[in-house]
Every structure is written in structure tokens, then in C-alpha cells.
């Protein structure tokens, strides 16, 4: 299951840390943070995201939707039926101030080496706790890829170059839902930026906003996008604030105290 306001005029500082999600061999520097968002239970495996059985009763409950979701949502849409996250693979590219961005679902045979290299950056490992041989990263990815689709790991591709790792997940079907008042179709995101070149340029904030917009555009039953970065990761929290999320609560998770960050559909044009 990985991780989730007050305005800040430290936009540059916020972006510097969201952008300092760095690749292998980089020097994180004092106080830098390589993870704009990280698995909510510190180094917990993706099995945490998948350990809530989707019973018929639970499926029926979440099929009812959220009264704050987009009223255009249609539960009879055959393309939505059976798709817990409404198929991120088909969301397509979007143009952002940082360039043309697209979420591309992970394929282990193609992407494992790159993602593992990012995970072995000490600054990334401080929050994701997935350093080690490629098998460690593979063990994190496999339960998501082989599961029922409630968590989808993706590469973030900017102007044709893979530069970030994302997890889009059903927060309402995640262990996180035990720790806050979940609503049906709440959708969570985790992010790490993998390249030094993307630090300090506002890329983190730009992409957080873009991905939240993608979720709200393509998941009409979703009323809220959530994240739960470690409270110690203040630049990451600031980046979420700058991307239109609000600080909702402090949440005690098994391996960290987290900042619950929420971007609401109803306020998306105001924040």
C-alpha cells in the first residue's frame, strides 16, 4: 500500500525536496529527501496494500460510490466494471509546464533494473526502505502486478524519458483506511523522483498536481486524492501543499507518523 495544508511561500524549497527524489549515485546532501511520497508503512511490502480481502459485501459497498464524486460517473459503464482503478494504462499523456508527462504501468522485465537503482539511492531508501538487490524491488512490485488491481505501479515518463516511480492505489481498500474516515473510491498516490536533473525546478509539485488531475479526470467516482508522506519529510509535505493538497491530519501508521494530505474534487479549481 504505499504513502498519502496550509499554504507555503517556500514553493521553491518544497519543489526542491519533492524533486530531490534522486537516482543512484547522487549525493542527497544535507536535509535532502529522495521521496516525495513513500510506502505508508515505512519499508512495508506491497503485500500490506493487498491484505484486505475484497469480499462481495465490501465490493458492493464501494460500488455505491461517494456522494462527493463526479456526478457524471456511471456505474453501468462496462469499461469501469471490474477496474478498481479505471485502467491507468489508458489515461494517456498530458502536457504540463515541465513537459509532456505520462504514467506507464511497470513491466518487471523492462523496468526492474531502473527502479531498483532508484531504490538504492540512500536518500530514497531513507523513506522507501527497499535498498538491496533487484529481488527486493521485485518482491515489492510482484504483489501489486499479480493482485486484483487495487494498486498499480507506474513509471512517470517526461518528454519520453522515465524519470519517476508512482503507485496509484485504492486508499479505501488499503490498510490506510483503518486510520482515517475513508470514503468509497478514495485514491492514493506515492511518488519518488529518480533523477538528479529534476530537483529544484518545480517538477515535483507540477507532476503531483498533474497526476491528481489525471485521477480526478479518469476516475469520476473518486471524490478525493490522498497521500500520507512521513511527517519528518517537511519538503515533501510542502510540495503536496503547493500542488493543491491540504493537510488533513496526523496519522499514526505502524512504521511512521504521517501527514494525511487530501486534494478534493470540489476544491480542485480553487487550490
Buried (B, 14 or more C-beta within 10 A) or exposed (E): BBBBBEEBEBBBBBBBBBBBBBBBEBEBEEEBBBBBBBBBBBBBBBBBBBEBEBEEEEEEEBEEBBEBBBEEBEEEEEEBEEBBBBBBEEBEBBEBEBBEBBBBBBEBEEBBEBBBBBBBBBBBBBBBBBBEEBEBBBBBBBBBBEBEBBBBBBBBBBEEEBBBBBBBBBBBBBBBBEBBEBBBBBBBBBBBBBBBBBBBBBBBBBBBBBBBBBBBEBBBBBBBBBBBBBBBBBBBBBBBBBBBBBBBEEBEBEBBEBBBBBBBBEEBEEB
